[in-house]
Amino acid sequence: MLIEIVMFIKLKVHPGSRKAAITKKAEDSYEIWVREEAERGMANAAALHALSAELGIEEKRIMLVKGAHSPAKIVKIM
């Protein structure tokens, strides 16, 4: 029997920052600063990459569910 565990995490992303950083705000919430600008999905990709490194999981297990054009995002971890 295969059980798939799914988790949703809230992100607040700050694109175009001077330095890249990530802060855990709660069990299901992170604030992420990325150097990439918010154009052509570059900041979203950088934020997902930073989150995968922080959680120690593969990037392909993280999916952006809501907030592609907003600083407030929700991602699904599979």
Summary of the structure (lengths in Angstrom):
residues: 78
radius of gyration: 12.2
end to end distance: 16.7
largest distance: 47.0
contacts: 199
relative contact order: 0.27
helix: 22%
strand: 38%
